[in-house]
Amino acid sequence: MNSEEMEKIEGLFKHHVGMITEGFQHKLDIIVEGHQMLSEKMDRVEANLSQQIASVATELSAHRADTEAHHSVYRVREGV
């Protein structure tokens, strides 16, 4: 095999490795983008749940205050 053939083979090999590297990088970029989207969605869900929990806590507090104001009708007992 002469040097011209070796250079041709080396060029083809480098091209092939470059194509594989680009494909791998593209797939890695897609995975990273997917993880970022999931993280953002989880943040939104967490914020929404926090608001809902705060709302339920407020409603429960108001309900409890109302039932405690009516001792003769309702009894609030702990640890039933």
FENGI-V174845 format. One record per residue. N is the residue number from 1. RES is the residue in three letters. D_LAST is the distance of its C-alpha to the last C-alpha in Angstrom with 2 decimals. Layout:
BEGIN
N | RES | D_LAST
N | RES | D_LAST
END
This chain:
BEGIN
1 | MET | 90.10
2 | ASN | 91.49
3 | SER | 89.74
4 | GLU | 89.55
5 | GLU | 87.63
6 | MET | 85.33
7 | GLU | 84.61
8 | LYS | 83.86
9 | ILE | 81.46
10 | GLU | 79.82
11 | GLY | 79.44
12 | LEU | 77.89
13 | PHE | 75.51
14 | LYS | 74.45
15 | HIS | 73.98
16 | HIS | 71.83
17 | VAL | 69.68
18 | GLY | 69.33
19 | MET | 68.18
20 | ILE | 65.57
21 | THR | 64.37
22 | GLU | 64.09
23 | GLY | 62.12
24 | PHE | 59.73
25 | GLN | 59.29
26 | HIS | 58.63
27 | LYS | 55.89
28 | LEU | 54.36
29 | ASP | 54.43
30 | ILE | 52.59
31 | ILE | 49.85
32 | VAL | 49.49
33 | GLU | 49.35
34 | GLY | 46.63
35 | HIS | 44.51
36 | GLN | 45.04
37 | MET | 43.97
38 | LEU | 40.78
39 | SER | 39.98
40 | GLU | 40.55
41 | LYS | 38.38
42 | MET | 35.51
43 | ASP | 35.92
44 | ARG | 35.78
45 | VAL | 32.65
46 | GLU | 30.96
47 | ALA | 32.04
48 | ASN | 30.87
49 | LEU | 27.39
50 | SER | 27.16
51 | GLN | 28.13
52 | GLN | 25.62
53 | ILE | 22.72
54 | ALA | 24.03
55 | SER | 24.28
56 | VAL | 20.70
57 | ALA | 19.56
58 | THR | 21.92
59 | GLU | 20.75
60 | LEU | 17.05
61 | SER | 18.23
62 | ALA | 20.39
63 | HIS | 17.76
64 | ARG | 15.43
65 | ALA | 18.58
66 | ASP | 19.47
67 | THR | 16.31
68 | GLU | 16.51
69 | ALA | 20.15
70 | HIS | 19.42
71 | HIS | 17.46
72 | SER | 19.11
73 | VAL | 18.04
74 | TYR | 14.62
75 | ARG | 11.73
76 | VAL | 9.71
77 | ARG | 6.60
78 | GLU | 5.80
79 | GLY | 3.78
80 | VAL | 0.00
END
